[in-house]
Amino acid sequence: MNQGSQVPSSSDDDTPHPDAAVRRRAPAAERNRDAILSVLARVLPSKGVVLEIASGTGQHAVHCASALPGIVWQPSDPDADARDSIAGWRAHAGLANLNAPLALDVTNDDWGIAQVAAIVCINMIHIAPWEAAEALFRGAGARLSAGGVLVLYGPYRRNGAHTAPSNEAFDQQLRANDPRWGVRDMEAVEALGEQAGFTLVETVAMPANNFSVVFQKNA
């Protein structure tokens, strides 16, 4: 999106960048980005294209691409406003290893990208119908080679129970918004991964009662 005509031309150092108006900022992304990065830096490959599903504001994309220069970070989102925000953060950061966002809906079999080294999906499957989680694993299975990782992040129930009262309240809020949404059972997500040819190799407890869940594509 070209917004240059909306911003006065000036050489002052404090002039807002033309992309500033479209750059969204989620406080939660700022709070959890370092904890998520600490897991990703350990489990992602050292090079190759990493596809991020449902990149949202684009803050995680910039943070991860900046910290992992050997990786080419490919953000995506089905929402046009989100892609504008991602593009704004990309322009602001000026990172050579951060690609322009893809218009990608996981429920559409054509993701617009073929093989990738790894896939990351942060805070999506609880704010989407279960069909989106099924499509995520199906699409990941088609695009990852043996040993490739799929990393999910978000809140989960364990053994049918919420891990904190705040998660239970969040779950009720989600389901009130849309009955198809909700905090997922980790065991159900693991079973979904197994059906798609993945093995759950690691579960990492994260701040604010969230989890990073690491799957690996089977041979």
Secondary structure, DSSP 8 states (H G I E B T S, - for coil): ---GGGS-----TTS--TTTTT----HHHHHHHHHHHHHHHHHS-SSEEEEEES-TTSHHHHHHHHH-TTEEEE-B-S-HHHHHHHHHHHHHHT-TTB---B---TTSS--S---EEEEEEES-GGGS-HHHHHHHHHHHHHHEEEEEEEEEEE-EEBTTB-SSHHHHHHHHHHHHH-TT---EEHHHHHHHHHHTTEEEEEEEEEGGGEEEEEEEE--
